[in-house]
Amino acid sequence: MDKVNKEISDLWEYLTGPELWISIGSGLVKIIIIIILALTIVKVTRNVIDRVFKKRETGPLRITERRENTLKKLIKSVIAYVVYFIAFIMILDNVMGFNVGALIAGAGVAGLAIGFGAQNLVRDIISGFFIIFEDQFSVGDYVLVSGVEGTVEEIGLRTTKILSWTGELNVLPNGNVTQVTNYSVTNGLSVVDINIPYESDIADAEKIIEEVVIGLPEKYDFFISTPTIHGVQVLDVSHYVIRVIAETQPVFQWAGERAIRKETQDKLYKSGIEIPSPRLVMYSSDQKDTLLQRGIERDQ
């Protein structure tokens, strides 16, 4: 009993003694200093990276803005990971007193075992490297990737973030990027089919449409050139179809289609050409017998 009381008394003296709290306080101070240094280094390096890329704008070696944004975000992320990892190792070694060498050696052995089960992670990292190296798409591009369509917000070594036009943020593993449709690399093409009723003359309809499309590049700056009329494409039941094609700036092909439809419909309506409607022809019983008899006589 005396031994237990003595151990409790020693523990209480240790907990209430100045040595424990001094060591805890010094350890916390070291941790705070390491964290502040890490945050400062990350912030300074990010500012340096921004200045380096800004100076490249006036230098002889230039890169596109979309690729510049991608590289800047990637370099900043890699530097942050490295700095925070070093800070974590310093806290374990200098503050908590762990044998970092033994931990790293054990992590290496464990890493080999984990690596066999982390094939998807390795595939994602390798795929992310080739996405950036081959410039398949960059930050700010409008793409269609693995069934997800939207604007690229961030490209990392493992994942890619795509913001849909409806506001959802999609995070895709780079290993799942098997096919990419990039709408931001080349000019777009607006293809619009305009339905005209058979009562309207083709030449008159094309003349009205031509008057509209000539002024579109001045009214909408995303048109590269004057839209062209490709003539009648389809003869339908109640109407024929005139196709108009226009070249636009990248990602503006849908806006171009909306603009062409709006302007042509308004002009056609004011010119007396209305939107065609489906037709239904009805025959009475007498007319039906007459038509049937005529068909029989014609076959004979």
Backbone hydrogen bonds, N-H to C=O, Kabsch-Sander energy under -0.5 kcal/mol:
donor,donor_aa,acceptor,acceptor_aa,energy
5,N,1,M,-2.4
6,K,2,D,-2.2
7,E,3,K,-2.2
8,I,4,V,-2.5
9,S,5,N,-2.3
10,D,6,K,-2.6
11,L,7,E,-2.4
12,W,8,I,-2.4
13,E,9,S,-2.3
14,Y,10,D,-2.2
15,L,11,L,-2.6
16,T,12,W,-2.3
17,G,13,E,-0.9
21,W,17,G,-1.0
22,I,18,P,-2.4
23,S,19,E,-2.3
24,I,20,L,-2.5
25,G,21,W,-2.6
26,S,22,I,-2.7
27,G,23,S,-2.2
28,L,24,I,-2.6
29,V,25,G,-2.3
30,K,26,S,-2.4
31,I,27,G,-2.5
32,I,28,L,-2.7
33,I,29,V,-2.5
34,I,30,K,-2.6
35,I,31,I,-2.6
36,I,32,I,-2.6
37,L,33,I,-2.5
38,A,34,I,-2.4
39,L,35,I,-2.6
40,T,36,I,-2.4
41,I,37,L,-2.7
42,V,38,A,-2.4
43,K,39,L,-2.3
44,V,40,T,-2.8
45,T,41,I,-2.7
46,R,42,V,-1.9
47,N,43,K,-1.9
48,V,44,V,-2.5
49,I,45,T,-2.6
50,D,46,R,-2.2
51,R,47,N,-2.1
52,V,48,V,-2.6
53,F,49,I,-2.4
54,K,50,D,-1.7
55,K,51,R,-2.3
56,R,52,V,-1.3
57,E,53,F,-0.6
57,E,54,K,-0.8
58,T,55,K,-1.1
59,G,56,R,-0.6
62,R,60,P,-0.8
68,E,64,T,-2.3
69,N,65,E,-2.4
70,T,66,R,-1.5
71,L,67,R,-2.5
72,K,68,E,-2.5
73,K,69,N,-2.0
74,L,70,T,-2.1
75,I,71,L,-2.8
76,K,72,K,-2.3
77,S,73,K,-2.0
78,V,74,L,-2.5
79,I,75,I,-2.5
80,A,76,K,-2.2
81,Y,77,S,-2.3
82,V,78,V,-2.3
83,V,79,I,-2.7
84,Y,80,A,-2.5
85,F,81,Y,-2.0
86,I,82,V,-2.3
87,A,83,V,-2.4
88,F,84,Y,-2.1
89,I,85,F,-2.2
90,M,86,I,-2.4
91,I,87,A,-2.1
92,L,88,F,-2.0
93,D,89,I,-2.4
94,N,90,M,-2.8
95,V,90,M,-0.7
95,V,91,I,-1.2
96,M,91,I,-2.1
98,F,92,L,-2.6
100,V,98,F,-1.3
103,L,99,N,-2.0
104,I,100,V,-3.0
105,A,101,G,-2.4
106,G,102,A,-2.6
107,A,103,L,-2.6
108,G,104,I,-2.1
109,V,105,A,-1.9
110,A,106,G,-2.8
111,G,107,A,-2.6
112,L,108,G,-1.5
113,A,109,V,-1.4
114,I,110,A,-2.9
115,G,111,G,-2.6
116,F,112,L,-0.9
117,G,113,A,-0.5
117,G,114,I,-1.1
118,A,114,I,-0.7
118,A,115,G,-0.7
122,V,118,A,-2.0
123,R,119,Q,-2.5
124,D,120,N,-2.5
125,I,121,L,-2.1
126,I,122,V,-2.5
127,S,123,R,-2.6
128,G,124,D,-2.5
128,G,157,L,-0.6
129,F,125,I,-2.0
130,F,126,I,-2.0
131,I,127,S,-2.2
132,I,128,G,-1.8
133,F,129,F,-2.8
134,E,130,F,-2.7
136,Q,131,I,-1.9
137,F,131,I,-0.5
139,V,66,R,-0.7
140,G,152,V,-2.5
141,D,138,S,-2.0
143,V,141,D,-0.6
143,V,150,G,-2.7
144,L,181,T,-2.2
145,V,148,V,-3.2
146,S,179,Q,-0.9
148,V,145,V,-2.5
150,G,143,V,-2.3
151,T,163,L,-2.7
152,V,141,D,-2.7
153,E,161,K,-2.7
154,E,161,K,-1.4
156,G,159,T,-2.8
160,T,172,L,-2.6
161,K,154,E,-2.8
162,I,160,T,-0.5
162,I,170,N,-3.1
163,L,151,T,-3.2
164,S,162,I,-0.7
164,S,168,E,-3.2
167,G,164,S,-1.9
170,N,162,I,-3.5
170,N,168,E,-0.7
172,L,160,T,-3.1
172,L,170,N,-0.6
174,N,158,R,-2.7
176,N,173,P,-1.9
177,V,174,N,-1.4
178,T,176,N,-1.6
181,T,144,L,-1.9
182,N,180,V,-0.6
183,Y,142,Y,-2.7
183,Y,181,T,-0.7
188,G,248,T,-1.2
190,S,246,A,-3.3
191,V,189,L,-0.6
192,V,190,S,-0.5
192,V,244,V,-2.9
194,I,192,V,-0.5
194,I,242,I,-3.0
195,N,193,D,-0.5
196,I,240,Y,-2.8
198,Y,238,S,-0.9
200,S,197,P,-1.7
205,A,201,D,-2.3
206,E,202,I,-2.7
207,K,203,A,-2.1
208,I,204,D,-2.1
209,I,205,A,-2.4
210,E,206,E,-2.5
211,E,207,K,-1.8
212,V,208,I,-1.3
213,V,209,I,-2.5
214,I,210,E,-1.7
215,G,211,E,-0.6
215,G,212,V,-0.8
216,L,213,V,-0.8
219,K,215,G,-1.4
220,Y,216,L,-3.1
223,F,220,Y,-1.2
224,I,247,E,-2.5
225,S,247,E,-0.9
228,T,245,I,-2.9
230,H,228,T,-0.6
230,H,243,R,-2.7
233,Q,241,V,-3.1
234,V,241,V,-0.7
236,D,234,V,-0.6
236,D,239,H,-2.7
240,Y,196,I,-2.5
241,V,234,V,-2.5
242,I,194,I,-2.6
243,R,231,G,-2.2
243,R,241,V,-0.5
244,V,192,V,-2.9
245,I,228,T,-2.5
246,A,190,S,-2.2
248,T,188,G,-2.3
249,Q,222,F,-2.1
251,V,183,Y,-0.7
252,F,249,Q,-2.1
256,G,252,F,-2.3
257,E,253,Q,-1.8
258,R,254,W,-2.1
259,A,255,A,-2.2
260,I,256,G,-2.4
261,R,257,E,-2.4
262,K,258,R,-2.4
263,E,259,A,-2.4
264,T,260,I,-2.4
265,Q,261,R,-2.3
266,D,262,K,-1.9
267,K,263,E,-2.1
268,L,264,T,-3.0
269,Y,265,Q,-2.3
270,K,266,D,-1.9
271,S,267,K,-1.4
272,G,269,Y,-1.3
273,I,268,L,-2.8
274,E,272,G,-0.8
288,K,284,S,-2.4
289,D,285,S,-2.0
290,T,286,D,-2.2
291,L,287,Q,-2.7
292,L,288,K,-2.2
293,Q,289,D,-2.4
294,R,290,T,-2.2
295,G,291,L,-1.9
296,I,292,L,-1.9
297,E,293,Q,-2.5
298,R,294,R,-2.2
299,D,295,G,-1.9
300,Q,296,I,-1.6
